Amino acid sequence: MTITDTAIRTTGHWIEGAEQVPEGARTAPVFNPATGEVTSHLALADESVIDLAIRTAQRGFEEWSGYSIAKRQTVLFAFRELLNARRDELAAIITAEHGKVLSDAMGEILRGQEVVELACGFPHLTKGEFSENASTGIDVYSIKQALGVVGIISPFNFPAMVPMWFFPVAIAAGNAVILKPSEKDPSAALWMARLWAEAGLPAGVFTVLQGDKLAVDGLLTDPRVQAISFVGSTPIAQYIYEEASRNGKRVQALGGAKNHMLVLPDADLDLVADQAVNAGYGAAGERCMAISVVLAVEPVADELIEKISERIGRLKVGAGAGADGVEPDMGPLITREHRDKVASYIDVAEADGARIVVDGRGYQVEGCESGFFFGPTLIDELPLHSQAYTEEIFGPVLQVIRIGSFQEGVELINSGRFGNGTSIFTNDGGAARRFQHEVQVGMIGINVPIPVPVAYHSFGGWKQSLFGDAKAYGPHGFEFFTREKAVTSRWTDPARRGGAEHGGLDLGFPQNQ
């Protein structure tokens, strides 16, 4: 670790409309992954800060939920306009703390902004229904109301986009949000908090709680927090789901993945090679929708490996902000520990008899020798029992598995414990249609390698890639962040008051007659 300078700033929480750095707080270092240097210290919440965050969020909810629909919509539109005008600032923050290249950082902001724009139209998505005269003189209708204070626990790999999967919908519906970002890249959350304040959101409605497991457990156990949204690894997603559910909360917990691309012999192999490289090495492989396994139906594997290898040779790896006006294709991994963990999977694959076609271990970038870089890696002949195949690596590692048929590919995908995303590359429409029907995965691409749904559909996988019943954003998001009341109403006709129309005494169960 680079020795930290005592003059380095401390990044704090955003509570009640201002950044707060408590006296004597525990701290954790935040690194620039391209240089290995400590760029800030992060204040970690203790019990008193957690309680303060929830108390002020509760007050914020009480105010915000009383706002008219029109007034809430005005704030959402203002946030959207500010985000659109100043997204370059946010992209630079993401690149500095996460390491991804600037264009990729901008891409995640734009995909997150799609959900902001969806939320701007929330009145249509939060209205109830009405049935007149369900029984004589009786109307039945439903209304949707906010839950209260909700928690969002987001991962390091998308410090802007993943929170934006949740908080625009939650805030539009009338809730107050407490966002617990990753300790590894916390500043994007603070930047968005300031933007909300500038847009006119009342203090307390958007809170940023910096912290580690203590902060997470505080949100999971406090009865004032009504719901939890989480994205991260499968073991943590399962923990979040079980703990939050045990404490009576709604939960949507999105976990890990091992996404496969099935390539049929009739596919355009140049297209396949381009898309496999894009989907496998973009964001240095640190995304849950990355393609990590190419299932090549023979006899295409050798030619495909040759094409992918040739494209890897053209990739430029470097600091995400670029140098001399030239942006690289791929930046560093998030931490030294994560880089070493990715390398350990290549060691395992090699020990299990795999052929390392392109080896990214020990990769160095000139001028950034202390950065957390890992080169694009391509593996062939990997045994299916290897941990390098069965587990999520979360790095720039692409594996080619040779198979004999379409059916073998589907069976391999369905036998895995994850079910996040998958894709098929073929020119056969019948095969593609059969694939989308038979494969047991939540998000499917047909000649599309990373099938992340647009904002007005919902994002989420199957099996151990999703715990809970609600996916992120889209229709599922609005259902998750509201609860319905059904109202049965009778108003006596003033022209008939005083008569026998009140119905008299009847202790039986109400019937619709």
N, C-alpha and C positions, 0 to 999 in steps of 0.2 A: 504494500500500500504506500502511496506517496504521502509523505509527512504533511499534515494539515497545518495551515497558517492560522494563527489565532484570530487574524483579521477577517477571515472568511465569514460571510454573513450566515445567520441562522434562519432557516425557513420555518415559518410558524403555521398556525391554524387560521382558518377564517371563521370567526364566531361573531355573531350579532353585527355583521356588516363591516368588520375590520380584521386585519391580520393581527394575531396575538401570539407573542412568544413568551410563555410563562417563565418566571425567574427560576433558575436552577433545574430546568427540564432535562430529562435524559435526551441524548441526541444520537443520531446515526449519520454516517458520512454519505453524501451524494456525490457520485463520480461523473466525470466526462468519460464515457466508455472508449472514445477514440484516443485519449491521451493517458488514461489511468489516473488522472489528477482528481483530487477532492475539490469540488467546486462550491459546496455549501454543507452546512450541518442541518439536519432535520430535527426539529423538536418533536419528541414522541409523547403522546398524551398519557397522563396518569388518570386515576379515578376521578379526581376533581375536575379535570378538563373534560373528560367524557360526560360527566354529569352536567357541567355548564353547557356543553354543546347540545345535549338533548333538551335541557330546560329552555334554552333560547330558541331551539327549533320548534318546541311545542308552542311557545308564544307566537312565533312566526306563522305557524299553521293556523292558529286561532284568528290571526288577522287576515292572512291570505285567503283562507277558505271562505271568508265573508265577502271577498271582492266579487263584483259582478263578472259574468262571463266576458262581457265586452272589455272590461278593464284588464282582466288577466290576459286576454288576447293581445291587447296593446303592448303589454310588457314583453310577451313572447315575440311579437314582430320586431320590437326594438332590439331585443337580444340577437335575433336573426340578422338584422341589418348591421349591427356592430361586429358580429362574428365575420360576416362577409367582407366588411371593409378592412378588418385588421387581422385576418387569418395568417398573414405572413409572420406576424409577431409570434403567434402560437406555434407555427411550424418551426421557427428557429429555436424556441424553448424545447420542443420535443426532440429535435435533432441534438441539441446540446446535452440533454440528460438521458435520452434513450439510445441515441447513436444512429438511428435510421436516417437515410439520405433525405434531403429536403423535399424532393418531389414525392417521396413516400409519405412523409409527414403531412404534406399538403393533401395527399390523397385520403388519409384517414380523417382529416378535418372535413373534407367535402362529403365523405360518406356519413359522418356524424351529423353534418348539417342537414342531410336529407331527413333525419328524424326530427330535428328542430322544425323544419318546414312542415312535416306531417303534423307535429304538435300544434302549429299555428292554426290548423283547421280543426282543433279539438272539439268545438261545440257540436259538430255533427256526430262525433264519436263518443260523446259522454251523455247524450240525451236518452231519456227513457222511452217507454211505450205507454199507450193509453187505450183502454177498451171501454167504450161507453155502453151503459145499460147491460152490464154483464149479468146482472139479475135485475128485477124490476126496480127502477129507481136507484140502482147501485152501479157506480163506476169503479173500475180497477185500473190502477196505473202504477208504473215503476219509476223510481228516480235513482240516479247513480251519484254517489257521494265519495269524497276523498277518504282515504284511510286514516291519515294523520301524519305522524313523523315516520319516514321510511329511510332505510339505510342502503347505500350502494357501496360495495367493496369491489374495487376494480384492479386489474392486473397491470403489470409494467409494460406489456407489449403494445397497448394502444391507450396511452394516458389521456387522450381526448375523445377518441371515437367510442370506446366502450362506455365511459360515463354518459356520453350523449345518446347511447342506446336507451338509457333509462330516465335520466333526469328531466329531459324536455317533456316527456309524457307524464311523469309523476307531478311535475310542477303545473303543467297545464290542467291536470285533473283536480288541482287544489291542495296537493300535499306539500309538506316541507321535507326537504332532502338533506341528509347528512352523507357526504361523500367521503369515504376512506380510501384515498388513492394508494398506490404502491409506494413504499418507502424509497424505491430506486429512482423514480422520476416524479416527484411530487409537485413540481412548479406549475405544470399545465392546469392542474385543478385550481390553484390559487388565481391564476390568470383568468380562468372562466368565472370564478367567484366575483372578481372585480368587474368583469363585463356584465354580470347579472345586476350588480349594484348600479352600474351606470345605466342599465336598461330600465331601472325603476323598480326592481324586485325588492320588497320590504326586507329589512334586516331579519335574519333568522330563518328565512325560507330556503336559502342555500348555504349550507355550512360545510366547511372542509375540516375534517378531523384527521390530523396526521398521526400515524402510529404504527404499532406492530400488533402482535397477537392480543395484547391487553386491550387495545382499541377495538379490535374485531370482536372479542368476547363481550366487551361492554355493549356493543350494538346487538349482539345475539341474545343477550340475557335480559336486557332492560325492558320492562313491560311497557314503557312509553313508546318504544319503537314497534311499529305495527307490521313491517314487512322488510325483507332483505332481498336485494338483487346482487348476484355474485357472478364473476367470470374468473376462471383460473384453472389450476390443475384438478384432475379428478379426485385425488385423495382429499384435497382441501374442500372441493365442492361437496363431497359427501359429508364431510365434517360440518360444513356450514348448514347443509340441509337438515342434518339430524339435530344439531344444537338449536337452530332457529325453530324448527318444528316442535321440538320438545318444549320450547318456551312460548308456543302458541302463535307463532308468526306465519304469515304467508312467506313462501320462499320460491325464488327462481334461481337455481344454481347451475351455471353452465360450466362443464368440465373440459377435459382434454380430448385428444383426437389422435387417430392414426389414419390419415386420409389416403385412399387409394385412387389411382387413375388406371382404368382398364382400357387397354389399347388393342383393338381388333386388327387383323391383318389387312383389312381394306382401308384403314385410316391413312390420312395424309401425314406421313412421318415427319415432314418438315414442320408442319403445324404442331404436331405432337411434341417434337423436340423443343420448339420455341416455348410452348405453353408449359411444358414440364420444368424448364429452366426458370421461367417467370414465376411459376407457382411454388417451386421448390426452394428457390434461393432469394426471392423477394423478401424484404424485411429481415434478411439473414435467417430465414426460416422460422422466425419467432412469431408465428401466428397460428391460431388453432385451425385455420382453414387451409394451411399450407399442404401441398401434395408432398408426401414423404415416400410413397411407394408407387412405382409404376409396374403394373401387371401386364407384361408383354406376351400376347398370345403368339406363339411361334408360327412362322419363322422370322419374326421382325426384330428380336432382341438385339442381335449383333449390329444391325444397321442403325437401330435407334440409339444404342450406346455410343456408337461412333459419332452420330449427329449431336448428341447431348455433350459429349466430350469436346467436340470442336467448338461448340458454343460456350462452354465453360472457359475455354482458353481465351475467349474474347472479353470476359467479364473483368471489370475494374473494381477492386476492393480498396476502400480508403475511408477517411474521415467523412462523416455524413454531410458536412457543410461544403465539402470539396476544397480544391485548391486551384488557384489561378483560373477561377471561373469554370472549372470542369468538375461536374458532379460525378462521383463514382456510381457504380451499379448497386453496390452492397456496402453497408457499414459494419461496425463491430457488433459483437454480442454485448449484452447488458452489463455483465460483471465478469471478473476473472474466474470466480467460482463456477459460473454457468458455462463459460468457455471450456473449463477443464472437465466439467461433467459431460459436455458434448463430445469432447475428445475421448473420454473413457468409453463411450458407446462404440467408437471406431475401433478401439483396442479390443473390445468384446467381439465385435464382428470379425475382426482379423483372427482372433484366437479360435473362433468357431468355424474358420475355414473360408470365409468370404474373400472375394477378390476386391481390393481397394483400387478402383480404376483411376480415380482422381482423389488425392489425399489433401485435406485442408488443415491437418494438424501442423502446428508450428508456424502458421502463416504470419508474416510480419509485413508491416507497411512502413516504407521509408519515412522517417520523421515522426513516426507514431509507434516507436518500438515498444512502448509500455502500454499500448492500447490492447483492448480485449478482442483481437481479431481472430477469426477462424475462416479458412478458405472454403469455397464450395467443394463439396465432397460427393463422389459418385461410387456406389457399391454394387457389385454384381455377385451372383452365386451365394447369396446370404441364406443360410438355413432358416426355416420357418420357426424353429425352436429357439433361436437366438433372441436374447433380450433386446438386441439392437433392432429386431423386427417387431417384437410384441409390445414394446414400450414406446411412448412418445419421446422423441429426442429433443424437439424444439430448437433446432438449429439447421444450418444450411447443408443438410444431408439428404440425398436422393438415393433410393434403393430400387434396383430393377430386379423383379422376380419373374422368372421365365415360367410360363404355364402353357397348357396344351389346348385349352378351349375356353369359350365364353362361360360355360357353366362352372368350370373350375374357378374362374375369377370371381363369379358371384358368390360361390361357396366360401372362398377365402375371405372376402369382405364381410360376409354375414357371420362368419365364425369368430370375428374379433369382438373384443369387449366394448369397443367404441362404436359410435354411430353418428359422427358429426357431419362430415361431408364426403362426397365421392363424385367421380366423374367417369364418363365413358367417351372414348374417341372412336368414331366410326362413321362411315357413309351409309350404313344400313339402318333405315328408319325403324324397321321391325325389331332389330336387335336393341336399338335404343329404347323403344317403347317397352319391350320386355324387361330391360334393365331397370327402368324407373319403377316398374311394378314389383319386381322381385327383390330388389336390394333393400336391406333393412337399415336404412340411413335416413337422417332427417332432411338433409339438403343435397340435391343431386344436380350435377352439371352434365349436359349433353354437348360435347365439343366445347365446353366451358370448364376451365380447370378449378376455379375458386367460386363456387356458386353461392355467394353471399346474397341473400334476397334484398330487394329494394325495400325502402322504409315502410311501404304500405302492405307488405307481407311481413311475416314474423321470422326471427332467426332463432334456431335451436336444433339440437340433434336428438338422437335416440340413445337408448342403453346408457352406458356410463359417461356419455357426453352431456347429459342433462338430468338433473335431479329436481323434481317438482313438475307441476303440470303446465306451467306458463312459459312460453318462449319470450324472447326479447322483442321489444317494439312492435309496430303493426297492431292488428286487432288484439293479439294476446296482451300487449303492453297496456292498453287502455282497460282491458278486463282486469288485469292484475292490480292496477293502481286505483281501482274504484270498487265499491261494493254496492249492491243493489238493495233498495227497499221496495217492497210491494205494498201499495196503499189501497185499501178497500174503503170507498167513501159513499155516504148517503146523505143527501140534503133533501129535507122535506119540501115538497111543492107548497109555496105559501098559499096557494088557492085552496089547498086541501087540509090545512092545519086544523086541528080540533076534531077531526074525524077518526075513523078506526084504522087508517092506513099505516099506523105505526107497527102493526103486526101482532100486538098482544103478547102474552107470555107463552114461551115455548122453550123447554129446557133441553130439547133434542139437539143433535149436531146440526149446524146450519146447512140448509140445502138450497140449491138453486132451482126454484120452482117458477 
